[in-house]
Amino acid sequence: MSSYVTRKTPGDTVWFKHDRFGMFIHWGLYAMPARHEWVKYQETMLDEKYDKYFKYFNPDMYDPREWARQAKAAGMKYVVLTAKHHEGFCMWDTQYTDYKCTNTPAGRDLVREYVDAFRAEGLKIGFYYSLLDWHHPDFTVDPCHPRWLDPDAQELNVGRDMTVYAQYMRDQVRELLTNYGKIDILWFDFSYTQDKRGPEWQRGKGKDDWEAEKLLALARELQPGIIIDNRTEIEQDLWTPEQYQPTEWVRHEETGELVTWEACQTFSGSWGYYRDETTWKSPEMLIRMLINTVSTGGNLLMNVGPTSRGYLDARAEKSLKVFADWMKYNSRSIYGCTMAEPEILKCLPADCRFTQSEDGKRLYVHLFAYPFGHLYLKGLAGKVDYAQFLHDGSELLYNEGGTQHIHEGVTKDEDLLVINLPPVKPDVIVPVIELFLK
């Protein structure tokens, strides 16, 4: 069994740490301007202009069953949909605002269809719920609000009451956690008390503004065991590094304990659909991100941003296909795996990554650079019972206590495991060697 122990959490993270790979879906009115999910903020749009998107939002090609099929094929085991992003638009038939999908040409509960479709494919269900709301009349103008630079910004806050907004959030979360069956993940986003831009009245918001203790208690009462992130500013289950790749297991900032963590990443540089965005990640980078994450004890939540008509564009489908092609044959090195044991990590060769099964019986060597002739694993001699390529289950012969050519000389090392490799790299983005340990 793995010797790694993570900090205790209130939710059930056992399945989460086994499944390792999920889909994030950022979808809302911002898919219509198609130039970033923060477009209202970045372009300081007034409500009157942004309301045009509400007036014409019509995802006539929305077929969440197709999204679910592609997610499952890509090897994703759970999914998180933006039920409400910062714009405040609600993707379900909420009773607490008219600013919802059922009042647009869409005319139906989009969350309901999402839940039914993904659940039918066997994926676990999550909701993203923004703590920010640029539409709600009681959400005060602050440095993360589109109107924060208005000359009359302070006057806009007159009469706004964050306690009313906090109750609104609890009412909506109650709907989401009551009306759609078992919900596995609740993803709040985000707190920013450290944001000191502007005068004191315009400070950033955090747990007190959200009345986070009440909000979290409600969620736990309605859905015992649910997994919740830490972004309300109160520690829960998940640490969520965003748009960067941790190079080691994430630790608690005070105690140093290993924590349950999930890297959230995008296929391109934006979360929402961005028509003209060009920094789409290469197939090699996508697969390496997944491997790197699991090799350091984490999960990967990979985002898609559907178009306003409700389909995944060709670039997103192509990226999902990269995962599908690799995971079809190599998922055993991801599911139920984690960072290799410390003694084994010492044996890690250059340009490789290890993952190890939770029961400790299988070690996976991911070849980021394909070696010529042999792979040298110093320290693993006598510890391996059988070796094979994972993608096709073909045997790899090896020698123990082998020799290695170093600086024109030959050295013999009793601790050295030498795996013989074919001269041509297999037709796999990142080949994986599966070692069955004694």
Helices and strands as residue ranges (DSSP letters): H 14-19, E 21-25, G 29-31, H 39-42, H 47-56, H 64-73, E 78-84, G 101-103, H 110-120, E 124-130, H 153-156, H 162-178, E 185-189, G 200-202, H 207-210, H 212-222, E 227-228, E 262-266, H 283-295, E 299-304, H 314-330, G 331-333, E 337-338, H 342-345, E 352-357, E 362-367, E 374-378, E 384-389, E 398-400, E 403-406, E 409-412, E 416-420, E 432-437
